[in-house]
Amino acid sequence: KMGKGIHYVVRDICICLLEWSVPPEALIGESERLANQLVELLMKHASHRQKFVLANNLEMVKLFVERWKPRLQIKKHVLLGWLTYKGSTDQATVLGRITGLQLLGVLLANGLPPYDSNLD
């Protein structure tokens, strides 16, 4: 199920992680798994009805993907969830699908496949 945004505490923790500049080489084993879960969580909860919040959420996802792309493995259900999203209103549906397209753009711009056939 898709969420209703990123909580401000999670956002603050993510900003700290980004400021620490954790290199992808440090993501081994459990750290790599947790990094993938964090990016997946951010992607699942990126959508927001306020455009500036959505833009900030997408930017945060983009920054993590840019830094950790050698270690990331994106599961297709994350993108498919947004690309096939059916909200309670037409506006919610459009917003969800726009979020999916934006996330797809982030992955493709960083040379990551939209899904990993070994995971899905």
Backbone as JSON, one array per atom type, in Angstrom:
{
  "sequence": "KMGKGIHYVVRDICICLLEWSVPPEALIGESERLANQLVELLMKHASHRQKFVLANNLEMVKLFVERWKPRLQIKKHVLLGWLTYKGSTDQATVLGRITGLQLLGVLLANGLPPYDSNLD",
  "N": [[0.85, -1.18, 0.0], [0.5, 2.23, -0.76], [1.95, 5.09, 0.79], [1.3, 8.12, 2.69], [3.07, 10.26, 2.38], [6.26, 11.51, 3.57], [7.35, 11.34, 6.81], [8.3, 14.05, 8.96], [10.38, 13.52, 10.78], [11.66, 11.3, 9.69], [12.51, 12.52, 7.34], [14.36, 14.38, 8.41], [16.3, 12.64, 9.48], [17.16, 11.45, 7.13], [18.33, 13.66, 5.88], [20.49, 14.04, 7.58], [21.91, 11.65, 7.05], [22.53, 12.1, 4.36], [24.17, 14.34, 4.6], [26.32, 13.23, 5.94], [27.46, 11.82, 3.93], [27.66, 8.99, 3.22], [29.62, 6.6, 1.72], [29.15, 4.44, -1.18], [30.75, 2.19, -1.0], [30.82, 1.59, 1.66], [28.52, 0.31, 2.15], [27.8, -2.68, 2.87], [26.64, -5.99, 3.06], [24.44, -6.18, 5.7], [24.17, -3.39, 5.91], [23.9, -2.64, 3.25], [21.48, -3.89, 2.61], [19.76, -2.47, 4.32], [20.07, 0.12, 3.29], [18.9, -0.19, 0.77], [16.29, -0.75, 1.6], [15.65, 1.69, 2.8], [15.67, 3.49, 0.6], [13.63, 2.32, -0.88], [11.47, 2.7, 0.9], [11.36, 5.51, 0.91], [10.69, 5.95, -1.74], [8.17, 4.72, -1.85], [6.69, 6.43, -0.27], [6.85, 8.93, -1.41], [5.02, 10.57, -2.77], [2.93, 13.48, -2.58], [0.35, 15.81, -1.93], [0.92, 18.5, -2.0], [2.86, 20.39, -4.1], [5.5, 21.4, -3.67], [6.38, 19.86, -1.53], [6.29, 17.29, -2.63], [8.24, 17.69, -4.62], [10.52, 18.09, -2.99], [10.64, 15.58, -1.73], [11.1, 13.9, -3.93], [13.57, 14.91, -4.71], [15.14, 14.15, -2.52], [15.08, 11.34, -2.77], [16.38, 11.19, -5.23], [18.97, 12.15, -4.56], [19.89, 10.13, -2.8], [19.84, 7.94, -4.57], [21.71, 8.77, -6.5], [24.06, 8.76, -4.95], [24.26, 6.15, -3.91], [23.94, 4.37, -6.0], [25.58, 2.22, -7.07], [25.05, 0.15, -5.3], [22.33, -0.23, -5.14], [19.27, -1.97, -5.56], [16.42, -1.97, -7.12], [13.12, -2.89, -6.54], [10.52, -3.96, -8.67], [7.86, -3.68, -7.86], [7.63, -1.35, -6.44], [7.79, 0.83, -8.26], [5.72, 0.04, -10.02], [3.57, 0.16, -8.32], [3.09, 2.91, -8.07], [2.82, 3.7, -10.78], [0.55, 2.38, -11.58], [-1.32, 3.33, -9.9], [-4.42, 3.88, -8.29], [-6.3, 6.28, -7.17], [-8.59, 7.76, -4.73], [-9.79, 9.86, -5.95], [-9.82, 11.45, -9.19], [-7.8, 13.34, -9.32], [-6.03, 12.47, -7.31], [-5.26, 10.04, -8.41], [-3.9, 10.88, -10.73], [-1.82, 12.34, -9.54], [-0.46, 10.3, -8.14], [0.42, 8.72, -10.29], [2.02, 10.52, -11.66], [4.01, 10.8, -9.76], [5.11, 8.21, -9.92], [6.15, 8.28, -12.55], [8.07, 10.3, -12.27], [9.8, 9.11, -10.4], [10.64, 6.92, -11.92], [12.05, 8.33, -13.87], [14.16, 9.32, -12.29], [15.55, 6.94, -11.7], [16.24, 5.99, -14.3], [17.77, 8.15, -15.26], [20.0, 7.85, -13.75], [21.12, 5.57, -14.65], [20.07, 3.18, -13.71], [18.22, 0.15, -13.85], [14.63, -0.05, -14.25], [13.63, -2.2, -12.92], [14.8, -5.22, -11.38], [15.46, -8.22, -12.75], [16.36, -10.39, -11.33], [15.39, -10.01, -8.8], [12.65, -9.7, -8.98]],
  "CA": [[0.0, 0.0, 0.0], [1.27, 3.46, -0.85], [1.79, 5.92, 1.97], [0.79, 9.49, 2.57], [4.15, 11.22, 2.55], [7.42, 11.18, 4.4], [7.28, 12.01, 8.11], [9.38, 15.02, 9.12], [11.5, 12.92, 11.5], [12.37, 10.49, 8.69], [13.18, 13.47, 6.47], [15.52, 14.91, 9.12], [17.31, 11.57, 9.55], [17.71, 11.32, 5.77], [19.21, 14.8, 5.65], [21.74, 13.72, 8.31], [22.62, 10.62, 6.27], [23.07, 12.73, 3.15], [25.27, 15.22, 5.0], [27.45, 12.38, 6.3], [28.02, 11.32, 2.67], [28.02, 7.58, 3.34], [29.99, 6.12, 0.38], [28.56, 3.14, -1.5], [31.66, 1.12, -0.58], [30.54, 1.27, 3.06], [27.27, -0.45, 2.21], [28.1, -4.09, 2.67], [25.81, -6.89, 3.86], [23.27, -5.61, 6.35], [24.08, -1.97, 5.56], [23.39, -2.58, 1.88], [20.06, -4.24, 2.69], [19.06, -1.35, 4.96], [20.08, 1.24, 2.34], [17.87, -0.49, -0.22], [14.98, -0.59, 2.25], [15.41, 3.12, 2.99], [15.3, 4.08, -0.69], [12.3, 1.79, -1.21], [10.52, 3.39, 1.76], [11.23, 6.89, 0.43], [9.96, 5.91, -3.0], [6.77, 4.38, -1.56], [6.02, 7.53, 0.42], [7.3, 10.18, -2.02], [3.92, 11.4, -3.26], [2.31, 14.42, -1.66], [-0.55, 16.69, -2.69], [1.56, 19.81, -2.16], [3.92, 20.21, -5.1], [6.84, 21.64, -3.13], [6.74, 18.71, -0.69], [6.58, 16.24, -3.59], [9.54, 18.0, -5.23], [11.56, 17.82, -1.99], [10.72, 14.13, -1.54], [11.77, 13.35, -5.11], [14.98, 15.33, -4.65], [15.81, 13.31, -1.53], [15.26, 10.04, -3.42], [17.41, 11.37, -6.26], [20.28, 12.26, -3.92], [20.29, 8.8, -2.34], [20.1, 7.1, -5.75], [22.98, 9.23, -7.08], [25.19, 8.38, -4.1], [24.33, 4.73, -3.61], [23.49, 3.56, -7.15], [26.27, 0.94, -7.28], [24.57, -0.85, -4.35], [20.88, -0.27, -5.09], [18.49, -2.92, -6.35], [15.04, -1.49, -6.98], [12.11, -3.9, -6.83], [9.56, -3.36, -9.59], [6.56, -3.38, -7.25], [7.64, 0.04, -5.97], [7.39, 1.67, -9.39], [4.41, -0.38, -10.51], [2.56, 0.65, -7.37], [2.76, 4.29, -8.42], [2.42, 3.82, -12.17], [-0.8, 1.83, -11.72], [-2.05, 3.82, -8.73], [-5.81, 4.31, -8.47], [-6.68, 7.0, -5.96], [-10.02, 7.94, -4.46], [-10.26, 10.87, -6.89], [-9.0, 11.53, -10.4], [-6.62, 14.13, -8.99], [-5.12, 11.59, -6.56], [-4.73, 9.06, -9.36], [-2.91, 11.58, -11.56], [-0.66, 12.65, -8.69], [0.28, 9.05, -7.91], [1.08, 8.29, -11.52], [3.11, 11.48, -11.89], [5.08, 10.4, -8.83], [5.75, 7.04, -10.51], [6.95, 8.7, -13.71], [9.22, 11.04, -11.77], [10.72, 8.13, -9.82], [11.22, 6.2, -13.05], [13.04, 9.24, -14.44], [15.34, 9.34, -11.4], [16.29, 5.69, -11.9], [16.81, 5.95, -15.65], [18.8, 9.19, -15.37], [21.2, 7.36, -13.04], [21.56, 4.32, -15.26], [19.54, 2.01, -13.01], [17.04, -0.41, -14.52], [13.42, 0.17, -13.46], [13.42, -3.39, -12.1], [15.87, -6.2, -11.45], [14.82, -9.5, -13.01], [16.77, -11.36, -10.31], [14.61, -9.76, -7.59], [11.21, -9.68, -9.24]],
  "C": [[0.89, 1.23, 0.0], [0.94, 4.38, 0.32], [1.32, 7.32, 1.67], [1.89, 10.51, 2.84], [5.23, 10.72, 3.48], [7.34, 12.01, 5.68], [8.49, 12.92, 8.29], [10.59, 14.45, 9.87], [12.34, 12.06, 10.54], [13.14, 11.41, 7.75], [14.45, 14.03, 7.13], [16.65, 13.88, 9.22], [17.96, 11.39, 8.18], [18.67, 12.46, 5.45], [20.54, 14.58, 6.36], [22.56, 12.69, 7.54], [23.26, 11.22, 5.02], [24.25, 13.64, 3.48], [26.51, 14.42, 5.4], [28.12, 11.79, 5.07], [28.53, 9.88, 2.8], [28.36, 7.04, 1.95], [29.39, 4.75, 0.1], [29.44, 1.97, -1.07], [31.42, 0.69, 0.86], [29.28, 0.42, 3.22], [27.51, -1.91, 1.85], [27.18, -4.9, 3.59], [24.56, -6.22, 4.39], [23.09, -4.14, 6.01], [23.51, -1.78, 4.17], [21.88, -2.88, 1.87], [19.25, -3.08, 3.27], [19.01, -0.13, 4.04], [19.01, 1.03, 1.27], [16.48, -0.33, 0.37], [14.64, 0.88, 2.46], [14.97, 3.77, 1.68], [13.92, 3.59, -1.11], [11.22, 2.49, -0.39], [10.29, 4.82, 1.26], [10.45, 6.93, -0.88], [8.47, 5.62, -2.77], [6.0, 5.56, -0.99], [6.36, 8.9, -0.18], [6.15, 11.12, -2.39], [3.36, 12.3, -2.17], [1.47, 15.38, -2.48], [0.02, 18.09, -2.87], [2.81, 19.64, -3.02], [5.32, 20.42, -4.54], [7.31, 20.5, -2.23], [7.09, 17.52, -1.59], [7.95, 16.46, -4.21], [10.68, 17.73, -4.26], [11.74, 16.33, -1.76], [11.45, 13.48, -2.72], [13.26, 13.71, -5.13], [15.76, 14.48, -3.65], [16.07, 11.91, -2.1], [16.39, 10.13, -4.44], [18.81, 11.42, -5.65], [20.78, 10.91, -3.41], [20.63, 7.89, -3.52], [21.44, 7.49, -6.38], [24.18, 8.73, -6.27], [25.35, 6.87, -3.96], [24.03, 3.83, -4.8], [24.28, 2.28, -7.38], [25.72, -0.19, -6.39], [23.04, -1.02, -4.34], [20.3, -1.32, -6.03], [17.03, -2.58, -6.12], [14.08, -2.6, -7.39], [10.99, -3.25, -7.65], [8.22, -3.03, -8.95], [6.49, -1.94, -6.75], [7.18, 0.97, -7.09], [6.0, 1.32, -9.9], [3.28, 0.1, -9.6], [2.13, 2.06, -7.7], [2.23, 4.41, -9.85], [1.01, 3.29, -12.43], [-1.73, 2.3, -10.61], [-3.46, 4.27, -9.11], [-6.24, 4.95, -7.17], [-8.19, 7.13, -5.82], [-10.64, 9.01, -5.36], [-9.36, 10.84, -8.12], [-7.71, 12.29, -10.14], [-5.58, 13.29, -8.24], [-4.48, 10.56, -7.47], [-3.64, 9.69, -10.21], [-1.65, 11.87, -10.75], [0.18, 11.41, -8.43], [1.05, 8.61, -9.13], [2.2, 9.24, -11.92], [4.3, 11.15, -11.0], [5.84, 9.2, -9.4], [6.63, 7.39, -11.69], [8.2, 9.46, -13.28], [10.26, 10.09, -11.16], [11.4, 7.3, -10.9], [12.3, 7.04, -13.71], [14.31, 9.31, -13.61], [16.2, 8.1, -11.64], [16.98, 5.66, -13.26], [17.92, 6.97, -15.83], [20.11, 8.76, -14.69], [21.66, 6.0, -13.53], [21.1, 3.07, -14.54], [18.34, 1.47, -13.77], [15.81, -0.19, -13.64], [13.04, -1.05, -12.62], [14.62, -4.31, -12.3], [15.23, -7.58, -11.61], [15.23, -10.58, -12.01], [15.95, -11.2, -9.03], [13.13, -9.96, -7.79], [10.71, -10.95, -9.86]]
}
